[in-house]
């Protein structure tokens, strides 16, 4: 029945006890607290001495006509034809231009980002931006752009007048160099250091690290660091952001990027107008010469023929011819413009002058579109190669548009030529009608008509020149600044809250993992729960760890937790022996699995506990192979059981002895170590020994050999009324608990019970008595541990 109950208890213990699992970790709350405090301290130090990064952001609007419309300033000039129809800026392309090496290279050069001044601190170094006490001037710019590695040196300011230079390893390069003096370096050529406006007495004896970076390396870093993206998919507003350890530096870089982008865009836009001006000036020069020749002809004709006003005389005759002449003039102007454009188009891929007043509006739109494609191609070539997909696509579009435009110009030229021919035929008809007019008048009319044509063309070109000058004057930036770069003084990296939260979690997780792994890899017996989970042997008590150096912890005045534990076990022994009916004394055998489990300690103190109850008690050492009783009591070896078994003349009474601490307890030692202990224990005198002791004592406690090492204990087990099996906490491997379980189930050790020795009563999990034994009074002084051991116990 008892076996069934214990087996059922083992099965019940297979379930997870959540409270016990929690207590397994909560008992180490001091470790968790220490871990949290330590991790928070490390987090504080990390935040204190790590390099903080700040984020700066700015917003601009790309003046994309399709999305943002034409500005009010330029709308006033739309009627002049200087605002292209259909030209727009693609924000995606503009983002690539903003991050192009050309734009960022101009930013690096203007802000002098290749040179960094770093103040050397005791723990960390910090960059000095805009206000260093000294300024370095690199004389050889060719060497600066050709360096391919970072060049570092330390400047130590000796006084207000001189300084010294050291390399990265602290070796002296130059000593006592005067400020403003030029000196030669191996990698950078000639260098001059001068004092800045912020140089003061506090700068003396300071050390500054000067780092000179390759220009391409800084540009590559900016390409990766600068983030540019539209605020949404359908918007032409771009958000620029940059993180840096110096907030002001990040703001300056973003503002400079926008500035250089606008300057580059303005140069591109002005290029069309400048080429138009050049074209018009060339035509004005040519037409001006023709006009001068015509005016000279008019003057010569009137001088030679002494004519002042011939037209008034032929006014009535020539009214019908006036309209025809005007049409012929306009047609010739259009034809001359078409020929010039055709010649310009055949000559090169340059910008064509737009809006020259052609009758066909489609040609004007095609010219604007052609110029817009050329501009886009030229701008993309600044940041992309000729084989770039977009560049190749634009090149194809330009060639296709060029062919279409040439075809339109050829068709328009043919149409105008036919119109001119028709107008000339009509003029011949009118001329035949006025054949009665004198020849001089007809010649003058021819000269006057030629004068009017050339003069009209000259006036037209002057007008277009003024319009182009206006377009140059009103060239506006490509990007409108909505918000200049701005950043908060609160660092974005490292994030203070996240670091502290991570430190807090780490401080909790690390002790948890350590405790979990320790318990996972730990195969030792620790608590009563371990015993009851792995065995069905009745458990009668556990002995807490003895904090004192005393070997005998039980006496009439002892009130320590260890002494109270022995008293509790004494009570439980009475229950275990209640079914034993013996007229003589009762025998209690004490054994263990292996040596070192405190078998002798428990034997002596348990015997002392029984003796204090007024009973006659004797302790017999029967561990013949490794006797420990006399050694434990610090007394010399003496005759004992071995001598009694081998010498018939020796009486038991002569073997008994007492110690001062336990005057009511009789003890018989094991004696000398025999060569044949098993055979001695099988002798008939063993029976006589136990019969005699039972007749003289109420309790006979026998300290036997460990059962897992030798068979000695099993040979004398039949003489026991009760077997007390000792297992030591934090010592015995759990896998060895199969030994007492097997002995119990097979009944080899009669009336078997188990005690857990050397337990840590402060482990708050398992089924141990977490409250401990004793009541805080008595005179047993426990050993005082150092404070750090008490904290982490």
C-alpha angles and dihedrals in degrees: 000000000000090000091052091051092049092046090051089050091054091051091049090051090059089078118090115260103210093192091051091049091051093046089052087067100030091059086067093053090132090062091051090049091048091047092051093047093046094047092047090051090051090047090052092049091047092051091044098052105025120100110262121219124212128199124225123190136185135176131217134176118227107220095237108168093208092057110020100029131222116311120250091242093059095041089074090064097044092099090060091062095239094118109081117231114232099010112138140163117235108221091213090057091045090054090057090048091050089054095041120126090241094058094041091045090057088049092052092049096046095047094038091230094164090078122065127186112207125190112220112229133185093252108010138010123236130200119244110215124191095344110064116149090231135039127211120215118198110207100189107061092177091063091046094058093043099055112111101188139050113271115206131181135160123236115206112193107220099180142331090288109038145028141190131228127218132182126237092276093052096256115146115250102170129007129205100355115175119236110260093024116127116228132181124244127191098235105026103034118217117010132182126195119198134176116260126220089264095059111123140156091276089064091065115106089013120133120223125189112215114200121190113194130197110261093232091052092055090047091050090050092051092049089057097039102044113083119199122177138149115257088235138356097264098041130095091204111110127202117213120197136175135176121214140157087241113055096199090052092054091050092050093049093052093047091048091050090056091045094051091045092054092047091051092048092049090052090052094048093047091052092074093051093045093053090047090054091051091051094048093047090053091051092045090055092051096043091044090059091049091049091051091053092049092049090050090052091052091049093047093047093051091045095049095044097034091230125155110165116009096149095067090059094052097037097112093047096047101046092101091048094055096072092047090051092051092052091048090052093051091046092051091049091051091045092050092050091048092051092049092050091047090051091048091048093050092046103061146327093269129133114287120221106253131213100023091158099263117174092230106071091194091067090054091050091047091052091051091048090047092052091046092054091048090052093049092048092049093048093049091049087064092067103019138050128250090256093057111127094235092047092050091048092050090048090055091048091049093051092046091048091046091055092047092047092049090050091051091048092049091050091046091048092051091048092049092045090054090048091050091049091050092048090050091052089051089048090054089053091052090046091054088053092056095046087124090067112098118265091241091059092050092051090050091050091054091051092045092049091052089048092052093050094051093042092052092050090050092051091048092053092048090054092051091048091058092047091052090049088054091052089053091051095050097047104137131195117276093228126051113212110231097172126007116228111288134169138183123245088232107098119237092204130074093025107220098209094046093048092050091045091049090047091050092050092044090051089055098039099049095056088043092053092045092050091044094050092043091053092041093054094036112102096172126114111250113160145019088263091064090054094048094044094054103032139038093210112126110260114220102176150309130249115223122225112282108238092190131073092235116120093201109049098170124085137131093275100038115119101165121130090253093053092048090050091057091049090052091050089049088057092048090050089060089058092048091050096044092097093048109101109197129149090203131052122303123247120221117191119202120201142149142199098255138358121276097046095114097260094146092044091055093042093056097042094042089051089049091051091052091046091054089059090067096259126131105248134178128188116212122194108217099161090111095173099053110013111196107167098086092038091051092050091048094238127131121264114274142174116295147141094332091055091047093052094047100040120052092193093065117092125208093237090061090057097053121101141164137216126223094246092052109035093156092055124082118208133195115194126219093246126209119349108259125212091230109037095157093055091048091053090053093056123110092243089073089068090049090049094055094042091054094046093047090053092052103039139047092217129025111193115195122198102208136184122273109274096219093059106042140008095235095106094049090053093061098031091106090070093059125100090188134015118210109198115202122211120178120220118234088013113062118074113238090229089065091062086084086077098064090037091055093046090049096048093045092046095231091138110048121228091358124193133169136227126195110219132202096015124173103236091193092068098102099201134075121042096296122125099267092185092061129217130284130050105243098264134094131074103272107122113209120210115270112230126207115270095252092054091048090052096052098034 
